[in-house]
Amino acid sequence: MIVITDKNTLVNNVKTEVNRLLSKDDWMSIREFEGGEAMPDNVKAYRASIRDESNTKVAYINNCLDNDCLIAYQNKSFTKIRNGESSIESIDMSIIFLTKDPRIDEHTTFTLDEVTEE
């Protein structure tokens, strides 16, 4: 994994991922805005959660005081469970959103492992 230590690049990566995730449902927002069928509440909640998670990520990145903080954030470990089998992997938290899309029935879950500050 490539580690990025430039805050602006990390923030832009977060915003790019948010735009990608939200663009899938933009048509529903436009439809509702133009007087058509309302966007389902679960989709509205999902989109709000993505925005909230994005704001949290950007705040964390901007509050990092050194490269070690940025590197640790991008190399967070997690436990992946798929079909009952678990594995510990590394994840770039700056571009991974843990908010689940309520319309997708996935058999994969992620649990972030505890990280201790030294």
Backbone bond lengths (Angstrom), bond angles and torsions (degrees), N, CA, C in turn:
res aa  C-N    CA-C-N  psi(-1)  N-CA   C-N-CA  omega(-1)  CA-C   N-CA-C  phi
1 M - - - 1.433 - - 1.526 108.07 -
2 I 1.312 116.15 138.11 1.457 121.84 176.62 1.516 108.44 -83.02
3 V 1.312 117.17 128.84 1.456 121.76 179.64 1.521 108.73 -98.54
4 I 1.312 115.93 131.04 1.459 122.47 -178.40 1.521 108.43 -107.95
5 T 1.324 116.91 130.75 1.460 120.16 179.72 1.529 112.14 -112.82
6 D 1.313 117.67 8.02 1.457 121.63 176.48 1.526 109.00 -96.21
7 K 1.328 116.84 118.35 1.465 120.98 -176.60 1.524 112.23 -60.08
8 N 1.324 117.62 -41.93 1.469 120.07 -178.58 1.528 111.52 -61.30
9 T 1.321 116.31 -39.96 1.467 120.37 178.51 1.524 110.39 -65.34
10 L 1.325 116.85 -43.14 1.466 120.12 179.02 1.523 111.34 -63.20
11 V 1.319 117.05 -44.62 1.471 120.85 178.91 1.521 109.96 -62.23
12 N 1.329 117.09 -42.89 1.468 120.12 177.89 1.528 111.18 -62.78
13 N 1.333 117.54 -37.53 1.464 120.65 177.16 1.529 111.18 -62.93
14 V 1.329 116.50 -41.47 1.465 120.50 177.54 1.527 109.60 -61.63
15 K 1.313 116.49 -48.34 1.472 120.56 -177.73 1.527 111.62 -64.20
16 T 1.320 116.96 -36.67 1.468 120.28 177.35 1.525 110.50 -63.57
17 E 1.332 116.49 -42.72 1.464 120.22 179.90 1.525 110.81 -67.23
18 V 1.330 117.50 -39.69 1.464 120.82 177.41 1.526 109.81 -61.02
19 N 1.317 116.33 -46.07 1.467 119.75 178.67 1.520 111.38 -59.79
20 R 1.328 116.92 -39.48 1.471 120.61 179.43 1.520 110.19 -64.44
21 L 1.340 116.27 -45.31 1.463 120.03 -178.66 1.530 112.01 -66.08
22 L 1.324 116.65 -42.21 1.465 120.08 -177.06 1.524 113.00 -77.14
23 S 1.324 117.13 -26.23 1.472 119.49 -176.86 1.530 112.43 -63.29
24 K 1.334 116.67 -24.03 1.464 120.36 179.41 1.525 112.38 -62.30
25 D 1.337 115.74 -27.24 1.461 120.30 -176.18 1.518 113.59 -112.68
26 D 1.314 117.69 4.02 1.466 120.13 -177.61 1.525 111.97 -56.17
27 W 1.313 116.45 -34.58 1.461 119.53 -178.56 1.531 111.38 -62.04
28 M 1.336 116.36 -32.98 1.465 119.56 177.93 1.528 110.67 -68.35
29 S 1.307 115.73 -38.41 1.460 120.93 178.69 1.527 110.69 -65.20
30 I 1.315 115.70 -43.93 1.471 120.64 178.85 1.518 110.25 -64.02
31 R 1.325 116.33 -43.87 1.466 120.85 179.58 1.523 110.47 -57.94
32 E 1.329 116.42 -46.28 1.464 120.13 -179.86 1.526 110.63 -65.87
33 F 1.319 117.53 -43.33 1.460 122.49 -179.39 1.528 111.41 -59.92
34 E 1.317 115.62 -36.65 1.469 120.01 -178.03 1.527 112.66 -86.44
35 G 1.324 117.79 12.53 1.454 121.09 173.91 1.515 115.17 93.76
36 G 1.328 117.12 8.51 1.459 120.49 179.15 1.517 111.56 -88.49
37 E 1.294 115.25 -159.27 1.462 122.15 -178.43 1.527 110.81 -60.37
38 A 1.322 115.58 139.65 1.463 121.17 -179.50 1.529 110.81 -70.32
39 M 1.318 115.01 148.42 1.455 120.97 174.72 1.530 107.84 -67.66
40 P 1.335 118.32 136.04 1.469 120.25 178.73 1.533 111.05 -58.21
41 D 1.329 116.07 145.21 1.462 121.36 -177.78 1.530 112.37 -59.08
42 N 1.340 117.42 -37.06 1.465 118.83 -178.84 1.533 111.50 -67.19
43 V 1.329 117.52 -31.10 1.462 120.89 176.59 1.529 109.80 -72.63
44 K 1.336 116.62 -40.00 1.470 120.14 176.48 1.533 110.05 -60.75
45 A 1.323 116.14 -43.59 1.463 120.64 -179.98 1.527 111.03 -64.27
46 Y 1.328 116.27 -41.48 1.469 121.05 177.77 1.523 110.46 -60.63
47 R 1.326 116.71 -47.32 1.463 120.96 -178.76 1.538 110.89 -63.63
48 A 1.324 116.93 -39.43 1.466 120.49 177.64 1.533 110.50 -65.31
49 S 1.326 116.87 -39.59 1.467 120.89 178.64 1.529 111.18 -65.00
50 I 1.319 116.79 -39.67 1.472 120.58 177.36 1.525 109.33 -62.11
51 R 1.319 116.88 -44.82 1.478 119.71 178.94 1.527 111.09 -63.19
52 D 1.335 117.14 -42.98 1.464 120.76 178.35 1.528 111.26 -61.52
53 E 1.332 115.71 -45.32 1.465 120.18 179.99 1.531 109.99 -63.19
54 S 1.321 116.32 -39.62 1.468 120.76 177.44 1.523 110.95 -61.37
55 N 1.333 116.70 -45.73 1.469 120.30 179.54 1.526 111.25 -60.80
56 T 1.324 116.68 -39.06 1.465 121.38 177.99 1.522 110.49 -64.51
57 K 1.334 116.72 -43.58 1.463 121.13 179.24 1.528 111.11 -62.26
58 V 1.315 116.77 -47.25 1.465 121.02 -178.36 1.528 110.02 -63.31
59 A 1.316 117.54 -41.83 1.469 120.98 178.57 1.529 110.41 -62.29
60 Y 1.336 116.65 -43.51 1.468 120.31 179.46 1.528 109.84 -61.38
61 I 1.318 116.64 -48.16 1.466 120.75 -179.42 1.525 110.15 -59.25
62 N 1.315 117.11 -47.58 1.463 120.77 -177.99 1.525 112.69 -65.99
63 N 1.337 117.37 -26.35 1.460 121.18 179.73 1.526 113.77 -86.29
64 C 1.324 117.70 -7.57 1.464 120.03 176.66 1.528 108.99 -65.61
65 L 1.315 115.41 131.99 1.458 119.98 -177.20 1.529 113.43 -95.47
66 D 1.343 116.70 -14.74 1.459 118.57 -179.12 1.529 110.27 -150.81
67 N 1.323 114.40 171.85 1.467 120.13 -179.05 1.519 112.51 -64.16
68 D 1.336 117.63 -32.99 1.468 119.92 179.20 1.527 110.95 -58.58
69 C 1.312 116.47 -39.85 1.467 121.62 178.11 1.537 110.06 -62.87
70 L 1.327 116.54 -45.80 1.472 120.67 -179.46 1.530 111.42 -65.62
71 I 1.318 116.05 -39.99 1.468 120.35 179.96 1.525 110.34 -66.49
72 A 1.328 116.87 -44.16 1.469 120.27 179.71 1.525 110.87 -62.11
73 Y 1.317 116.77 -38.35 1.465 121.14 179.47 1.524 111.77 -62.96
74 Q 1.317 115.54 -39.99 1.464 119.69 -177.82 1.522 112.73 -77.98
75 N 1.305 118.50 -16.62 1.464 121.69 -177.06 1.517 112.28 -115.35
76 K 1.307 116.51 40.06 1.469 121.17 -179.63 1.532 108.74 -72.10
77 S 1.313 115.76 137.84 1.464 118.64 177.84 1.519 109.76 -88.74
78 F 1.313 115.53 153.73 1.451 120.85 178.36 1.512 109.14 -148.37
79 T 1.312 114.91 160.18 1.455 120.68 175.82 1.518 107.89 -105.04
80 K 1.312 116.28 122.65 1.462 121.97 -179.61 1.532 107.55 -102.58
81 I 1.310 115.81 127.49 1.465 120.34 177.31 1.521 107.85 -117.53
82 R 1.313 116.08 118.31 1.458 120.80 178.73 1.517 107.51 -130.47
83 N 1.317 114.43 122.13 1.466 121.23 179.69 1.533 111.90 51.75
84 G 1.338 115.64 41.55 1.453 120.41 175.29 1.513 116.17 84.32
85 E 1.332 118.90 -6.72 1.459 122.29 179.74 1.512 109.51 -105.86
86 S 1.336 117.61 132.69 1.456 120.66 -177.02 1.525 111.51 -109.20
87 S 1.320 114.90 151.46 1.457 121.32 174.55 1.519 108.10 -147.99
88 I 1.321 116.53 147.22 1.458 121.29 177.78 1.514 107.50 -98.89
89 E 1.318 115.29 127.36 1.451 121.66 -176.93 1.516 109.41 -134.87
90 S 1.318 116.25 172.66 1.458 121.46 176.79 1.523 107.76 -104.83
91 I 1.323 116.02 145.81 1.456 120.01 -175.62 1.527 109.12 -136.82
92 D 1.316 116.37 140.82 1.463 121.62 175.28 1.518 107.39 -86.71
93 M 1.329 116.54 99.83 1.456 121.26 -174.82 1.520 113.22 -65.60
94 S 1.335 117.15 -17.65 1.458 118.10 -177.66 1.525 112.14 -70.89
95 I 1.329 117.90 -22.01 1.470 118.78 -178.77 1.523 114.06 -123.47
96 I 1.324 117.62 3.18 1.459 120.94 178.37 1.525 108.91 -102.66
97 F 1.304 115.75 126.77 1.458 121.24 178.21 1.511 108.48 -108.05
98 L 1.324 116.26 125.47 1.458 121.58 -176.34 1.513 113.20 -87.29
99 T 1.326 117.07 -8.78 1.457 120.72 176.85 1.524 107.94 -64.96
100 K 1.327 115.77 125.27 1.471 119.52 -178.21 1.513 111.19 -87.35
101 D 1.315 115.53 137.23 1.451 121.91 174.60 1.529 107.45 -71.10
102 P 1.320 118.95 119.12 1.466 120.83 -174.67 1.523 113.62 -67.77
103 R 1.308 117.72 -13.00 1.464 120.38 -177.88 1.514 112.88 -91.25
104 I 1.329 116.88 -3.34 1.466 120.44 -177.14 1.516 108.85 -112.77
105 D 1.316 116.52 127.51 1.453 121.62 177.50 1.520 107.24 -97.07
106 E 1.343 115.53 96.12 1.456 119.74 -178.29 1.520 109.98 -103.07
107 H 1.301 115.90 153.80 1.457 121.84 178.50 1.523 110.36 -107.06
108 T 1.331 116.13 20.96 1.452 121.13 179.16 1.519 108.76 -119.28
109 T 1.325 116.46 131.99 1.451 120.45 174.94 1.522 109.08 -125.52
110 F 1.314 116.11 154.04 1.452 121.90 178.44 1.516 108.54 -124.18
111 T 1.317 116.83 135.27 1.446 122.24 173.85 1.517 107.27 -124.78
112 L 1.327 116.44 118.55 1.454 118.86 179.46 1.513 109.52 -70.94
113 D 1.324 115.99 134.66 1.447 121.31 178.37 1.526 109.35 -78.82
114 E 1.319 116.00 153.67 1.450 120.34 179.24 1.513 109.60 -66.60
115 V 1.314 116.42 137.98 1.450 122.16 176.34 1.521 107.29 -117.19
116 T 1.321 116.56 127.66 1.455 119.54 179.44 1.519 109.27 -103.03
117 E 1.303 115.31 134.89 1.462 120.87 176.72 1.511 108.38 -82.44
118 E 1.316 116.61 137.11 1.457 120.46 178.02 1.498 109.94 -106.87
